[in-house]
Amino acid sequence: MDFILNNAPTVLLVVAGVLIVFGALLGLLRGFKRAFIRFLTVAAAFFGSLFACRFFLTDTRRVLEHPWTQKLLALLKVTFLDQLQEQVPKAYDLLIGLPVAILAPVVFTALFLIAAFVLEIVSMIIGFFAGPKRGFRLLGGAVGAIQGAVFTVALMVPLCGLLTNAVSAIDTIEAEKDGNYNVAAIDQLSEYKEQMLAVTEAPIYKMVDTYAGTPICKSLMRYKVDGKEIDIQNETDNVARLYAHVFPLIGTDVKSYNQDQIRALYKIVDGYTKTVDGKTETFPGDIDRSELFPRLLTEILNAAGKAWRAADGSFFSVKAPQASGDFNDALLELFKIMETTSTDPVSDDPDAKSLVATDLKTLVDLLNVFEEHGIFPIIDDGDAMKNKMATDPTLIPEIRHTLRDNPRYRPVCDAIERAVVTSVVSVPEEGTPEYAKFRDMTEDVATALNGLTEEQRQAFFDDPAGFLEEDSPYSDAMQTALHNYDVDSAMVEISRELISDVLNDEFGDKIKNGETITASEIEEFLRNYGK
């Protein structure tokens, strides 16, 4: 085997030479008439096999529903495929088409050899009835040599498809790899490429690949799902690029995530810039380059969201994630978003990113906030997380702003807000000392809202969000009211802006119009808030 790999160009040349010479000798023996008849049957086998593979293999649904495919899958007893077909049928179609399309050149060659053998008998019968004359032997030898060349092309097509794609994929990985994770596995791929290049740079390989291998493989290595075509040669580079970008995530515990991992995720969902030889170029994210990735992710997200929203639902035996208390509502809203994720554009602009791309971008933005605030090391420690939220006054606001930037995530943000607000200012039972303090707090807030000057109301009217976020009399009063209510100082900083926003949603029109707001109205709103 090592001998063949190390001497592959010579081996290919010898094989091609043997086939062409053997074909020429047969043509000399047969003469022009019989050699030409045989050439026609070989050509028919070649183009018939090509047409059959293009017609049959590129339609995933036709392949999946064929009895032979069903028997093969039943024989393999692949449990994962059964689960995938049951839980994510469209993802099943997308994935099962991959090996079929990748192996399509191999199927073509096998089908050609079978058809050529069968049609050899046909050519012999036709040749028998055509008569024994074997004139024009030199011309027959030329036709036979062409026939040998056809066999050479047919045998080399799988090599062209697989080897050219492999070299292209490794080139992509080498171009995309980051110096921070230039690990041995990628270097090993570069060593394999040297062996592949020894073959692809051989003159006989280049000639076959240029004039036959590339066009045939481009025609065969693709498949359709619901009318959308997946081009394997394009997806090969996308998979290689994704592999290079995902490398910082492989084997890295989420608690150890840093900016290396965040940058990698942004390359996948949002694009990146790269400087090569002093020239800086901007590239789209891996999701936007691929036809396969967004559709596959969409189907998985849809199925997972639907499964996790169901009572006691699980997705591939994974139970729905749970959060403590009212924060679980935020997860349920997230599952709704997952279930409604789509590959459709956000707008009528054909260049607009798909919903799946923008949804994933929002999640990566959120992870970036986590990394900047040191959340990953304590992500599985509930007490530490609560302490972090209580001592980091900018964490909750940044999470809110990140989620609110994507309209689809606002229900998640609203659920988080409800959980925080109700935990800070939940209404105590009447007649208790806590209720008396709560009532004082609502009086303070009502006084602050009613005490805004005309100028402040105008500022509020012009820019409610900006007015609430700056150090306004309203914000100062809210801070005082929460302190008097014995809310922890850190939680005051976290919740002041949030509660102000919530009250703005309820009483904004009254504030703008200068109408009186009573403590009872505020109490009634907070009592029913989140129900």
Order of alpha helices (4+ residues) and beta strands (2+ residues): alpha-alpha-alpha-alpha-alpha-alpha-alpha-alpha-alpha-alpha-alpha-beta-beta-alpha-alpha-beta-beta-alpha-alpha-beta-beta-alpha-alpha-alpha-alpha-alpha-alpha-alpha-alpha-alpha-alpha-alpha
